[in-house]
């Protein structure tokens, strides 16, 4: 199951700004026009064309919301939910979303569905209600709601049964509107054959659509496709370009893989300093493999100054995440006193844990430290 689905699509009432000058928007707002008041609030909220000011944004949203303008009510709900310009108040956010949703405003319906889906302070989750509101918004063509509704079918939340085909149906609708998250998940379905017949070429095409719109996880998948020749001819240059794009955008698995390329010297010229740099970026995001690899570089002084304390620090972080190699590594550090106070009992405990998880290397180490 894709871990990505833990993150649901969320949208506010924020709309693309019309071709009006700030002076024109301000003039409409001052005259009491709710559209102008909402647009001014959105400019203040986003910092588009003016200095960002959340408090002032809320003031203008409130004026328009009191005129029952659904877009403003949705924006105001978002401010209360996120604590922008006002004290965070989940229940107040829900009330504003309801006012807009009951007028048939699709972004508010999706936001209300998200509230029931995720829950919040003083507000219990209700997956059935979430599905109800997602469906209302999805049927109005809201792409974020279409993705969320598909996710409910994929995860069996608030629906009658687990239904990958229904998930694919709704994700396709969202993807057809250019929703990059839907494109990514739809590609996964074609990749593994969930809800549709597996089709590597179709999966690659969908990943690439999202990747070319800067969806970093899709960039990583496209890199893998080009590297392995999955659904497309092998193209190592293209693979590395997409991999670097995802890594530079902060995606930890891509940073790890780029670090490995420099570390092993198999796809790029070997460069331990570059390997350490990329491992560090991923390690700071709690990527256990990167933490372990970085620990090894510090242990042996490859690309960095040899530092047993740093080596032990990163290995222990990875070991705490059940990384088998790191368990063995930190066990050796404790047993011999590399970078930590020597403690043979603790060292044996770590190596024992690694051995119990099937590490043949750890089983060999145990024979030497008993």
C-alpha positions in Angstrom: 0.0 0.0 0.0 1.3 3.4 -0.9 2.4 5.3 2.2 1.6 8.5 0.3 -2.1 8.0 0.9 -1.6 9.1 4.5 -1.6 12.6 3.1 -4.9 13.7 1.7 -5.5 16.5 -0.9 -6.7 19.7 0.8 -7.8 22.8 -0.9 -9.1 26.2 0.3 -11.3 28.6 -1.5 -8.2 30.3 -2.9 -8.8 30.9 -6.6 -6.5 32.1 -9.4 -6.3 35.9 -9.3 -8.3 37.7 -12.0 -6.6 40.2 -14.2 -7.3 43.2 -11.9 -4.8 45.6 -10.4 -4.4 45.8 -6.7 -6.0 49.3 -6.8 -9.1 47.9 -8.6 -9.4 45.1 -6.1 -9.0 47.5 -3.2 -11.6 49.8 -4.7 -14.1 46.9 -5.0 -13.4 45.8 -1.4 -13.8 49.2 0.1 -17.2 49.6 -1.6 -18.3 46.5 0.1 -18.2 44.1 -2.8 -17.7 40.6 -1.4 -15.7 39.4 -4.3 -13.3 42.3 -4.0 -13.1 41.8 -0.3 -12.3 38.1 -0.8 -9.8 38.7 -3.5 -8.0 41.3 -1.3 -8.0 38.9 1.6 -6.5 36.2 -0.6 -3.8 38.6 -1.8 -3.0 39.5 1.8 -3.0 35.8 2.7 -0.6 34.7 -0.1 1.5 37.9 -0.4 0.4 38.2 -4.0 0.8 41.8 -5.1 1.1 43.1 -1.6 2.8 42.5 1.7 1.5 39.3 3.5 -0.7 40.1 6.4 -2.7 37.3 7.9 -4.6 39.5 10.4 -5.7 41.9 7.7 -6.6 39.0 5.4 -9.0 37.6 8.1 -10.6 41.0 8.5 -11.5 41.2 4.8 -12.6 37.5 4.7 -14.9 38.2 7.6 -16.5 41.1 5.9 -17.3 39.0 2.8 -18.2 35.9 4.8 -20.8 37.9 6.7 -22.4 38.6 3.3 -22.7 34.8 2.9 -20.0 34.7 0.2 -18.9 31.0 0.1 -15.4 31.6 -1.2 -14.7 33.9 1.7 -16.3 31.6 4.2 -14.0 28.8 3.0 -11.0 31.0 3.2 -12.0 32.1 6.7 -12.4 28.5 7.7 -8.9 27.7 6.5 -7.5 30.6 8.5 -9.2 29.3 11.7 -8.0 25.7 10.9 -4.4 26.8 10.3 -4.3 29.5 12.9 -3.4 32.3 10.4 -4.4 35.7 11.6 -6.6 34.2 14.3 -6.2 31.7 17.1 -6.4 28.2 15.8 -9.9 26.9 16.3 -10.9 23.7 14.5 -14.6 23.9 15.4 -14.9 27.4 14.1 -13.2 26.3 10.9 -15.8 23.5 10.5 -18.7 26.0 11.0 -17.4 28.3 8.3 -16.8 25.3 5.9 -20.4 24.1 6.6 -21.8 27.5 5.7 -20.1 27.5 2.3 -20.6 23.8 1.7 -24.4 24.1 2.3 -24.4 26.7 -0.6 -22.9 24.0 -2.9 -19.4 25.4 -3.0 -17.2 22.5 -4.0 -13.9 23.6 -2.3 -15.7 24.0 1.0 -17.3 20.6 0.6 -13.8 19.1 0.1 -12.5 21.0 3.1 -15.3 19.8 5.2 -14.8 16.3 4.1 -11.1 16.6 5.1 -12.1 17.8 8.6 -14.3 14.7 9.0 -11.5 12.5 7.5 -8.6 13.8 9.6 -10.4 15.0 12.8 -9.2 17.8 15.0 -9.3 19.3 18.4 -12.7 18.6 19.8 -13.9 17.2 16.5 -14.1 13.4 16.0 -13.3 11.6 12.8 -16.3 10.4 10.8 -15.2 8.6 7.6 -18.8 8.2 6.4 -19.4 11.9 6.6 -16.0 12.5 4.9 -17.0 10.4 2.0 -20.4 12.1 1.8 -18.8 15.5 1.4 -16.0 14.3 -0.8 -18.6 12.8 -3.2 -20.6 15.9 -3.3 -17.6 18.0 -4.3 -16.2 15.3 -6.6 -19.4 15.1 -8.5 -19.1 18.9 -9.1 -15.7 18.3 -10.6 -13.4 19.3 -7.8 -10.1 17.5 -8.5 -8.9 17.4 -4.9 -12.2 15.8 -3.8 -12.0 13.3 -6.6 -8.6 12.3 -5.4 -9.8 12.1 -1.8 -12.8 10.0 -2.7 -10.6 7.7 -4.7 -8.3 7.4 -1.7 -11.3 6.4 0.6 -12.0 3.5 -1.8 -8.4 2.5 -1.9 -8.0 2.6 1.9 -11.5 1.2 2.6 -12.5 4.3 4.7 -16.2 5.2 5.0 -17.2 3.1 2.0 -18.9 -0.3 1.8 -15.9 -2.2 0.5 -12.3 -2.0 -0.6 -12.5 -1.1 -4.3 -9.4 -0.4 -6.3 -11.4 -0.1 -9.5 -13.5 2.7 -8.0 -10.4 4.4 -6.7 -8.9 4.3 -10.2 -12.1 5.8 -11.6 -12.0 8.8 -9.3 -8.2 9.2 -9.6 -8.5 9.2 -13.3 -11.0 12.1 -13.2 -8.7 14.1 -11.0 -5.6 13.2 -13.1 -7.5 14.4 -16.2 -7.6 17.8 -14.6 -3.8 17.7 -14.0 -3.9 16.8 -10.4 -0.3 15.6 -9.9 -1.0 13.6 -6.7 -3.7 11.7 -8.6 -1.4 11.2 -11.5 1.2 9.7 -9.2 -1.2 7.3 -7.5 -2.9 6.3 -10.7 0.5 5.5 -12.2 1.1 3.2 -9.2 -2.1 1.3 -10.0 -1.0 0.8 -13.5 2.4 -0.2 -12.3 1.2 -3.0 -10.0 -2.1 -3.8 -11.5 -4.5 -2.6 -8.8 -8.0 -1.8 -10.2 -6.6 -2.0 -13.7 -4.5 -4.4 -15.8 -0.8 -3.7 -15.2 0.7 -1.6 -17.9 4.3 -0.4 -17.5 4.1 2.0 -20.5 0.9 3.7 -19.1 2.4 3.9 -15.7 5.5 5.6 -17.0 3.5 8.1 -19.0 1.5 9.1 -16.0 4.5 9.3 -13.7 6.2 11.5 -16.4 3.1 13.8 -16.6 3.4 14.5 -12.9 7.2 14.6 -12.9 7.2 17.3 -15.6 4.9 19.3 -13.3 7.6 19.1 -10.5 5.9 16.3 -8.5 9.1 15.1 -6.8 7.9 11.5 -6.0 7.0 11.1 -9.6 10.4 12.4 -10.6 12.0 9.7 -8.5 9.8 7.0 -10.2 10.6 8.3 -13.7 14.3 8.2 -12.8 13.8 4.5 -11.8 11.9 3.8 -15.0 14.6 5.2 -17.2 17.3 3.4 -15.2 15.6 0.0 -15.3 14.0 0.3 -18.7 10.5 -0.1 -17.2 7.9 1.1 -19.6 10.5 3.1 -21.5 13.9 2.6 -23.1 16.9 2.8 -20.8 18.3 6.3 -20.7 20.8 6.8 -17.9 21.3 10.6 -18.6 17.5 11.2 -18.3 17.4 9.0 -15.2 20.1 11.0 -13.4 18.5 14.3 -14.4 15.2 13.3 -12.9 16.9 11.8 -9.8 18.8 15.0 -9.2 15.7 17.1 -9.6 13.9 15.1 -7.0 16.9 15.2 -4.7 17.4 18.9 -5.0 13.7 19.4 -4.2 14.3 17.7 -0.9 12.9 14.2 -1.5 14.9 11.9 0.9 14.7 8.6 -1.1 16.2 10.5 -4.1 18.9 12.1 -1.9 19.8 8.6 -0.6 20.0 7.2 -4.1 22.1 10.1 -5.4 24.4 9.6 -2.5 24.7 5.9 -3.3 25.6 6.8 -6.9 28.5 8.9 -5.7 29.4 6.4 -3.0 29.6 3.4 -5.2 30.7 5.1 -8.4 28.5 3.0 -10.5 26.3 5.6 -12.2 28.4 8.7 -11.5 32.1 9.2 -10.9 33.0 8.2 -7.4 33.0 11.1 -5.0 32.7 10.4 -1.3 32.3 14.1 -0.4 29.3 14.4 -2.6 28.0 11.1 -1.2 28.3 12.4 2.3 26.5 15.6 1.3 23.5 13.8 -0.1 23.4 11.2 2.7 23.4 14.0 5.3 20.4 15.7 3.6 18.4 12.5 3.7 19.7 11.5 7.1 18.3 14.8 8.6 14.9 13.6 7.3 15.3 10.5 9.4 16.0 8.2 6.5 17.5 5.2 8.2 19.5 3.9 5.2 21.1 7.4 4.8 21.9 7.6 8.5 23.6 4.2 8.4 25.6 5.0 5.2 26.6 8.4 6.6 27.7 6.7 9.8 29.9 4.3 7.8 31.6 7.2 6.0 32.4 8.9 9.3 33.6 5.6 10.7 36.1 5.1 7.9 36.8 8.7 7.1 35.6 8.6 3.5 34.6 12.0 2.2 34.6 13.4 5.7 37.1 13.6 8.6 37.1 10.3 10.5 34.9 10.8 13.6 33.8 7.8 15.6 31.4 9.9 17.7 29.6 11.1 14.5 29.6 7.5 13.2 28.1 6.2 16.3 25.5 9.0 16.5 24.1 8.3 13.0 24.3 4.5 13.3 22.4 4.6 16.6 19.7 6.8 15.0 19.3 4.3 12.2 19.4 1.4 14.7 16.5 2.9 16.6 14.5 2.6 13.4 15.2 -1.2 13.2 17.9 -0.9 10.6 19.6 -4.2 10.8 23.0 -3.1 9.5 23.0 -0.1 11.9 22.1 -2.4 14.8 25.2 -4.4 14.2 27.3 -1.3 13.6 26.3 0.5 16.8 26.7 -2.8 18.6 30.3 -3.0 17.5 30.8 0.7 18.5 29.5 -0.1 22.0 31.4 -3.3 22.4 34.8 -1.8 21.4 34.1 1.8 22.6 34.2 3.5 19.2 32.7 7.0 19.7 30.7 5.9 22.8 31.5 4.8 26.3 32.5 1.2 26.1 29.7 -1.1 27.2 30.0 -4.7 26.1 26.6 -5.8 27.3 24.9 -3.1 25.3 27.0 -3.9 22.3 26.0 -7.6 22.5 22.3 -6.6 22.8 22.4 -4.6 19.6 24.2 -7.3 17.7 21.9 -10.0 19.1 18.9 -8.0 17.8 20.4 -7.8 14.4 21.2 -11.5 14.4 17.7 -12.3 15.5 16.4 -10.4 12.5 18.4 -12.7 10.2 21.6 -10.8 9.6 24.3 -13.3 8.8 27.0 -10.7 9.4 25.7 -10.1 12.9 25.6 -13.8 13.5 29.3 -14.0 12.6 30.1 -11.0 14.8 28.4 -12.7 17.7 30.8 -15.5 17.5 33.7 -13.1 18.0 32.3 -11.0 20.9 30.8 -13.7 23.1 
